[in-house]
Amino acid sequence: MEKLGYTIKAIVLDGRPGVRQLFSDIPIRMCHFHQKQIVVRYLTNNPKLEAGIELKKITATLCNTNE
């Protein structure tokens, strides 16, 4: 990309660890979809505890927030 004249200012990843090492000097973020999938993987889709229910609500807002 840089050889084509693009300047890479930041990278949004799907969470694979190898890519982070290639771009160690560039700011990296994980996309909201993959963040949400990781939480659901550990939490389940139907949490029973109050903390799990709250975390699921927070996770649901990831794609609608810019903070």
Secondary structure, 3 states (H helix, E strand, C coil): CHHHCCCCCCEEECCCHHHHHHCCCCCEEECHHHHHHHHHHHHCCCCCCHHHHHHHHHHHCHHHCCC
